[in-house]
Amino acid sequence: MILITGASGQLASLVVRKAKEAGLQFETASRSRDSDRRMDFDQPETLNFSGVSTLFLLSAGYAEDDVVIRRHGAVLGAARRQGVNHVVYTSRSRSLATFLSYGPSTTRSDRR
């Protein structure tokens, strides 16, 4: 099963719509109560990936680089420990990341 994080956001809403149109089996996860799974990247106890084979990980929101790196690390670590086989991560071009201020957290997450 596919799990789409950040499901209440703009990009994830588009992904969810396309997944529905394609007839894919998926669940949504976010801090919103409207999602299938409540998940907060700052609360490790909510990182439940049971039954998930593919994780569609949207970036962990606006924060300082060290916070985003910690959030992504927690999610990817939990997903790995819980048997997620495939991760699709929304990122930016690596060629741009080295020149832009948001580069460090994005580049580090890309490498994981």
Residue, then its C-alpha position, 0 to 999 in steps of 0.5 A: m500500500i502507498l502512504i502519502t504524507g502531508a496530505s492536507g497540503q497543496l502538492a499532496s492534495l494533487v498527488v492524492r487526486k491523481a492517485k484516486e484517478a489512477g485507482l491506486q490503493f493508498e492512505t493519507a497521513s498528516r497532522s490533520r484529523d481528515s487524513d487516514r493516519r495522524m502523523d506528526f514528524d516531530q512526534p516519533e510515536t505517530l510514525n506508523f508505517s504498518g502495511v506500507s510498501t511505498l512511502f510518498l514523502l513530502s518535505a517536512g514543512y517550513a523550519e530551520d535546516d537542522v529541524v527539517i533534517r531531523r524530521h526527515g531522518a526520523v521518518l526515513g529511519a522509522a520507515r526503514r525499521q518498519g519495512v517500507n520498501h520504496v520511498v518517493y521523496t519530493s525534492r529540488s534539483r541538486s544542481l540548484a540546491t548547492f547555490l540556494s539557501y534551502g540546499p543543506s536540508t534538501t541535499r542531506s535528505d536526498r542522500r539518505 
